[in-house]
Amino acid sequence: MKRYVMALDLVNDPQLIREYEDYHREVWPEIKRSILDAGVLQMEIYRFENRLFMNMEVGDDFSFERKAAMDEANEKVQEWEQLMWKYQAAIPGTKPGEKWVMMTKIFELV
């Protein structure tokens, strides 16, 4: 099993942040299924102000390339992603169109 931690900002607007959280309380079943089908075993998203952190645990067969191809072919995922852009804002330093960015682990207490 592997773990990935990623970050993303939200548009800094309290109403939009509430709406975003509402969507994530009731994530569409097709979206949950697509995440599981891609090999994600566990996913959590945390928020502080308008910054999000996502923790993903994935199986050994998971790859971001495979998930991206699956998402590209899934009409419902594309609809969800388009909707989420209303609320999301790329973190400074990201490439155009890039959303979640990988964080680098700098410490681990063993």
C-alpha positions in Angstrom: 0.0 0.0 0.0 1.1 3.5 -0.8 0.1 6.9 0.6 -0.2 10.2 -1.2 -0.9 13.6 0.3 -2.0 16.4 -1.9 -3.1 20.0 -1.5 -5.5 22.4 -3.3 -7.0 25.8 -2.5 -10.6 26.8 -2.6 -11.9 30.1 -3.8 -11.7 32.2 -0.6 -15.4 32.8 -0.3 -17.3 31.5 2.8 -20.5 30.7 0.8 -18.6 28.8 -1.9 -16.6 26.9 0.8 -19.9 25.9 2.4 -21.3 24.7 -0.9 -18.1 22.7 -1.6 -18.4 21.0 1.8 -22.1 20.3 1.2 -21.1 18.5 -2.1 -18.5 16.5 -0.2 -21.0 15.4 2.4 -23.1 13.8 -0.4 -20.5 12.9 -3.0 -22.3 11.4 -6.0 -22.2 7.6 -6.0 -20.7 7.5 -9.4 -17.7 9.5 -8.2 -17.2 7.3 -5.2 -17.3 4.2 -7.5 -14.8 5.8 -9.9 -12.3 6.5 -7.0 -12.6 2.9 -5.7 -12.4 1.4 -9.2 -9.1 3.3 -9.8 -7.5 1.5 -6.8 -8.0 4.1 -4.1 -8.5 2.2 -0.8 -9.0 5.2 1.5 -9.4 8.9 0.9 -9.8 11.8 3.4 -9.9 15.5 2.7 -9.2 18.1 5.5 -9.7 21.9 5.3 -8.1 24.8 7.0 -9.6 28.2 5.9 -9.5 27.8 2.1 -6.7 25.2 1.9 -7.5 21.5 1.4 -5.3 18.5 2.2 -6.1 15.1 0.8 -4.7 11.9 2.1 -5.0 8.9 -0.2 -4.1 5.3 0.5 -3.9 3.2 -2.7 -3.3 -0.4 -3.7 -0.2 -1.6 -5.4 -1.9 -1.5 -8.8 -2.8 2.2 -8.5 -1.4 4.7 -10.9 -2.3 8.3 -11.5 -2.0 7.8 -15.3 -4.6 4.9 -15.2 -6.9 7.0 -13.0 -6.6 10.0 -15.3 -7.5 7.8 -18.3 -10.5 6.3 -16.4 -11.7 9.8 -15.4 -11.3 11.1 -18.9 -13.6 8.3 -20.2 -16.2 8.8 -17.5 -18.9 11.4 -18.3 -20.1 11.7 -14.7 -16.5 12.3 -13.4 -16.1 15.0 -16.1 -19.3 16.6 -15.0 -18.2 16.5 -11.3 -14.7 17.9 -12.1 -16.3 20.8 -14.2 -18.6 21.6 -11.3 -15.8 21.5 -8.7 -13.7 24.1 -10.6 -16.3 26.7 -9.5 -15.0 26.2 -6.0 -11.3 25.3 -6.5 -8.4 27.6 -7.0 -5.0 26.3 -8.0 -2.2 26.7 -5.4 0.5 29.2 -6.4 3.2 27.4 -8.4 0.9 24.9 -10.2 0.8 24.4 -13.9 -2.3 25.8 -15.9 -5.2 23.5 -15.4 -3.6 21.6 -12.6 -5.7 21.0 -9.5 -4.4 18.8 -6.7 -0.7 18.9 -6.3 1.5 16.3 -4.6 3.1 17.3 -1.3 6.6 16.1 -0.4 7.0 14.3 2.9 9.7 16.0 5.0 9.3 14.1 8.3 8.2 10.8 9.6 8.2 9.7 13.3 9.2 6.1 13.3 
